Amino acid sequence: MPTYSEMMKLFGFRSKNAVFKVVEKLVNAGLVAKDHLGRMIPSSSFGEVPMLGLVTAGLPATVEEELADTVSLDTMLVKNKALTYMLEVDGDSMIDAHIEKGDMVLVERTSQAKDGEIVIAEVDGEFTMKYFRKSGDKAWLEPANKKYQPIYPEHSLNINAVVKAVIRKY
């Protein structure tokens, strides 16, 4: 969260007192909170969306909309915020895994992967997103599109991240 000095510059205020008044209104509205040192932190409702129930993906059925709970997308998708970042997908080698050009992938930085996980890897000095495959001592990358061949490293294969979620806007 920005400091009072940063907000002063951002809002074009001449005093920190003006920033203090804005922050107090944000706290009272429940948009932000303060930690034990008085610094601003996101409130518990920051990034939450309502969970209204189930939707049938088979035959049509009656559904009653009911606020069941709220879901924090950060809590649901981000295990370790310091190691998590987003990438935009370019290319079609993972379309059979339902990952298309323009999608965003949420990835967690790691140097280890399990067989079958979708990874961001550096293979022979170039980066790509593919399924990680391992059998015995042999490791390779496998696309999710029949137009492409598996990639067997000639010199090096380094895992940089594991894909945790795919986000697509319609």
TAURFEN-V158602 format. One line per field, one symbol per residue. ss: DSSP state (H for helix, E for strand, L for the rest). burial: # if it has 16 or more other ideal C-beta (glycine too) atoms within 10 Angstrom, else .. A space follows every 10 residues. Layout:
# TAURFEN-V158602
ss = ???
burial = ???
This chain:
# TAURFEN-V158602
ss = LLLHHHHHHH HLLLLHHHHH HHHHHHHHLL LEEELLLLLE EELLLLLEEE ELLLLLLLLL LLLLLLLLEE EEHHHHHLLL HHHEEEEELL LLLLHHHLLL LLLEEEEEEL LLLLLLLEEE EEELLEEEEE EEEEELLEEE EELLLLLLLL ELLLLLEEEE EEEEEEELLL
burial = ...#..##.. ..#.....#. ..#....... .##......# ..#....#.. .......... .......... .......#.. ...#....#. ..###.#.#. ..#.####.. ..#...#### #.#.....## ###.....## #.##...#.. #.....#.#. ####.#....
